[in-house]
Each structure stands twice: as structure tokens, then as C-alpha cells.
Amino acid sequence: MSSEPNGQEVDAKVIAAAKAEAKRKADEKNAKEKETCEEYVRNGLNRNVTVQFLYERLLQLGCRPPENLIRCLDCKDAPRVGGFGAVEEIDVAATTAGEKNSHQATIHNKKYDDSCAQTKKEIDALIEKQRDGGAKLKLVPEIYLCQQHLRNQTHAHEAMVHELIHAVDMCRTKMDPIKNCIHLACTEIRAENLSGECHWLREMQGGRMLTDFVGHGEKCVKRRAALSVKANPNCADKAEEYIDAAFERCYKDTFPFDRHPNLR
């Protein structure tokens, strides 16, 4: 004789079914967000004159962007729109004894899901390991957009321009934004200023210009750049000081544009 399932068995089946349905919906949402983000990226590369201009300048500077330079990733709950660079660990070992002062650097494979952006916890752990002398780090040039945090195509293209400014800075200088906080402050100031993210319309939409119209651009750039600098544990404690130290020179630096893009 077959027995009817008890209440606990029914509850377990209901819970399992609910979890499966929730996962299915989450996967569908994630796939749709990725598809939309990738369409934004394609349109930016093919139609946005500022994105195309920055790509051309990278080529002229001798830095050919890889085909997959800009990727759409799942950033989970991280409060960011995108980012530049993946922090990777380099294992430096001396080569043969006959090769004096020579070293061979091997980059470890990423130890995180390649479909997701590196988390702050992962980056902080690598930086802490470097501080303790247990690792050397390298910023690998790549751009990612957080597919679930893009409001629209304009927002995505502004993020692309922001991250491409970092790419230009890394190409034209020996920038070390992991350890050199002034380098980091400068490139963040330039990216915030030249990307259009501090345009007065954006500030007004965010409710920040109702009583603070005069000088809004500089204030916005400082505010947003400081948040980015604070994300680096090496620079977090004195982020505003680094921004202030770099601001005058870097805010005026519009390279590779001959003038600010909003004034073209």
C-alpha cells in the first residue's frame, strides 16, 4: 500500500519548486540584462563618436585594444556601473643563474567566476597580500560594465567613455593606480570630468543642483572621484587629500581631446 506524503514532505517539495522557479526567473533576468548591455556596447563602438575617438587615440598611442576589451558582467549587489582593470597576482621567480637580473613573471589564472566582476573583498585580499610581501600585483587592462546597473544606452556610453579615459591614461603613462594614490586620483578626476557623468543635467536629475548650481562641475568631479579612490584600501584613508593634491592639474588636462568634450 502506498502512503500519502506527510506535511513535511509536501512543504519540502513546495520550497524546492519555489527555489527552482526563482532561479529560473533570475537567470532569465540576468540573460536579458546581458543582452541589453551588449547591444549598448555594440552601438557605442559603432555609433558613438566619443567612444570611437578614444579607440582611435589608443591605436595612435600604440595600444591596440583587444577585441573583448569591453565586457558586460554581473556585478551582483556592488553599487557601481563599471570598472577598469582586473587585479591579478604575479608570481615572480628568478630564471636560470646565467640570466643575471632577469625575472620571469607568471600571471595566475583568475580565481573568480569570469562572468562576474571582481568583488571588493577579492581585490582587498590581493592588496593585503601585497602589503604583507606575499604577492606582486598587476592591473590587467580590461573594461567591464555592470549589466544590471545600466539605466539606459546614454548611461552605458558615459561609462564606456569613463573607462576608456583610464585606458588612455594607462597607455600614455607608467600609471600604477594600485599603489600610487595620486595616479589613481588623477585618472579618476579626468574620467569623471571628461565622460559627461558630471554634466549639469545628470546632477539635476540626481537632485544635487537645486541649491548648488555655481561650481557644480568641480564639486561633482571631486565627490565622485573621491568615492573611486576610497575603493582602493591603499588610498581610502586620505582619499580627499589625494583628490585635492591632483585636482588643479588633472581637472584641466583634457587629453586626448583638444578641449572638454561637452564644449566641442
Disulfide bonds with the S-S distance in Angstrom:
Cys37-Cys72 2.06
Cys63-Cys171 1.99
Cys75-Cys146 2.07
Cys181-Cys235 2.07
Cys186-Cys250 2.03
Cys198-Cys220 1.96
